[in-house]
């Protein structure tokens, strides 16, 4: 009787060991399959051609590589099986196509929380690049022959507002509702003549008027600085971002 009991116990332990081994094998196989899928996702976006990369991320492969290196220099690090390139790719893909975390997560077999966490990590590093990405503008010269700009001597750029759709809590929606009924934030942007950003003011609710945003931007200590007059040696580039001088 005792031997039979020990035999049953041994058989039970053996079955449990076999089951655990099979479970581990399935987990490893599934993890490898997920890893292959993630590599296929990256390759489908940045591995085939510049055209595909621009369509998906709004930049070519060389620019994508430069951005990844810049973000590494600002502290963006690989974490586990999620390298810097995948983090930046998810970040740019979300911005380019206005997709949800769950949509990106289903493509790379990541949870929505993981996508959100690394999206915010990449966003924080991109914001630290403002002194690199936001260029110092050059004024329109006196001898300019460009039909679009020769009438604006000493002008440093042009500004306009744009709406960017956002998700906000239900009780905040009335403040973010635009005149077209969309839930968005009103962003002021200033571009140089070659369409490169020199100043950005985000964060205002969609219901806010452009004049109020401009007034607030000009009054902030760190806001947009427009010189009052032209110095003999040209406009100074050390007092902040400017849009023009007269």
TAVENNOR-V145342 format. One record per residue. SS is DSSP state (h for helix, s for strand, l for the rest). PHI is phi as a letter, one per 20 degrees, with the letter a starting at -180 (* if undefined). D_LAST is the distance of its C-alpha to the last C-alpha in Angstrom with 1 decimal. Layout:
# TAVENNOR-V145342
ss: <SS | SS>
phi: <PHI | PHI>
d_last: <D_LAST | D_LAST>
This chain:
# TAVENNOR-V145342
ss: <l | h | h | h | h | h | h | h | h | h | h | h | h | h | h | h | h | h | h | h | h | h | h | h | h | h | h | h | h | h | h | h | h | h | h | h | h | h | h | h | h | h | h | h | h | h | h | l | l | h | h | h | h | h | h | h | h | l | l | l | h | h | h | h | h | h | h | h | h | h | h | h | h | l | l | l | l | l | s | l | l | s | l | h | h | h | h | h | h | h | h | h | h | h | h | h | h | l | l | l | h | h | h | h | h | h | h | h | l | l | l | h | h | h | h | h | h | h | h | h | h | h | h | h | h | h | h | l | l | h | h | h | h | l | l | l | l | l | l | l | l | l | l | l | l | l | l | l | l | l | l | l | l | l | l | l | l | s | s | s | s | s | s | s | s | l | l | l | l | h | h | h | h | h | h | h | s | l | l | l | l | l | s | s | s | s | s | s | s | s | s | l | l | l | l | l | s | s | s | s | s | s | s | s | s | l | l | l | l | h | h | h | h | h | h | h | h | h | h | l | l | l | l | l | l | l | l | l | l | l | l | l | l | l | l | l | l | l | l | l | l | l | l | l | l | l>
phi: <* | f | f | f | f | f | f | f | f | f | f | f | f | f | f | f | f | f | f | f | f | f | f | f | f | f | f | f | f | f | f | f | f | f | f | f | f | f | f | f | f | f | f | f | e | d | e | e | b | f | f | f | f | f | f | e | d | m | b | f | f | f | f | f | f | f | f | f | f | f | f | f | f | e | o | f | c | f | c | m | e | d | e | f | f | f | f | f | f | f | f | f | f | f | f | f | c | l | d | e | g | f | f | f | f | f | f | d | l | c | f | f | f | f | f | f | f | f | f | f | f | f | f | f | f | f | f | f | e | f | f | e | e | e | e | e | f | d | f | f | f | f | e | f | d | f | f | e | c | f | e | c | g | m | f | d | r | c | c | a | d | b | e | c | f | c | d | c | g | g | f | e | f | g | f | e | e | e | f | e | n | e | e | b | d | e | d | e | c | c | c | f | f | e | m | d | f | d | a | c | c | e | o | f | f | f | e | f | f | f | f | f | f | f | f | f | f | f | e | f | g | d | e | f | d | d | f | f | b | e | e | f | e | n | f | f | d | d | d | p | e | c | d | r | b | c>
d_last: <104.9 | 102.8 | 102.2 | 101.2 | 98.6 | 97.2 | 97.0 | 95.1 | 92.7 | 92.1 | 91.6 | 89.0 | 87.1 | 87.2 | 85.8 | 83.0 | 82.2 | 82.1 | 79.9 | 77.5 | 77.4 | 76.7 | 73.9 | 72.3 | 72.7 | 71.1 | 68.2 | 67.6 | 67.9 | 65.4 | 63.0 | 63.3 | 62.8 | 59.6 | 58.3 | 59.0 | 57.2 | 54.1 | 54.2 | 54.6 | 51.6 | 49.4 | 50.9 | 50.3 | 46.6 | 45.7 | 48.9 | 49.3 | 46.2 | 42.4 | 42.5 | 44.4 | 42.2 | 39.0 | 40.7 | 41.8 | 39.2 | 36.1 | 36.1 | 38.5 | 41.2 | 39.4 | 36.4 | 38.8 | 40.6 | 37.5 | 36.5 | 40.0 | 39.9 | 36.6 | 38.1 | 41.3 | 39.3 | 37.9 | 41.5 | 42.4 | 46.2 | 49.0 | 51.4 | 55.0 | 55.1 | 51.4 | 49.4 | 45.6 | 45.3 | 47.0 | 44.9 | 41.6 | 43.1 | 44.1 | 40.7 | 38.8 | 41.5 | 41.1 | 37.4 | 37.6 | 40.3 | 40.0 | 43.7 | 45.6 | 47.1 | 50.6 | 49.7 | 48.4 | 51.4 | 53.9 | 52.5 | 53.0 | 55.8 | 53.8 | 53.8 | 50.9 | 50.7 | 50.4 | 47.7 | 45.7 | 46.2 | 45.0 | 42.2 | 40.8 | 41.6 | 39.5 | 36.7 | 36.5 | 36.4 | 33.7 | 31.5 | 32.1 | 30.5 | 27.0 | 26.0 | 27.5 | 26.6 | 23.0 | 21.2 | 18.2 | 15.6 | 14.4 | 11.0 | 11.6 | 12.7 | 12.4 | 16.0 | 16.0 | 18.9 | 19.0 | 19.4 | 17.9 | 14.6 | 14.1 | 12.3 | 9.4 | 8.2 | 7.0 | 8.1 | 10.8 | 13.1 | 14.4 | 16.4 | 19.6 | 22.8 | 26.3 | 29.8 | 32.1 | 35.7 | 37.4 | 40.9 | 41.2 | 44.2 | 45.7 | 44.8 | 41.0 | 40.8 | 39.9 | 36.7 | 35.8 | 36.8 | 34.1 | 34.2 | 36.0 | 38.6 | 37.7 | 37.8 | 34.4 | 31.6 | 28.1 | 25.7 | 21.9 | 20.8 | 17.6 | 18.2 | 16.7 | 17.1 | 20.7 | 21.5 | 21.9 | 21.3 | 18.9 | 19.4 | 22.3 | 23.3 | 27.0 | 29.7 | 29.0 | 31.8 | 31.8 | 32.2 | 28.9 | 26.2 | 22.8 | 21.0 | 23.2 | 22.6 | 18.8 | 19.2 | 21.7 | 19.6 | 16.7 | 19.4 | 21.5 | 21.7 | 21.7 | 19.4 | 16.1 | 13.4 | 9.7 | 8.0 | 6.9 | 5.3 | 5.9 | 9.6 | 11.9 | 13.6 | 10.9 | 9.8 | 13.0 | 15.1 | 17.5 | 16.1 | 16.5 | 15.3 | 11.7 | 10.6 | 6.9 | 3.7 | 0.0>
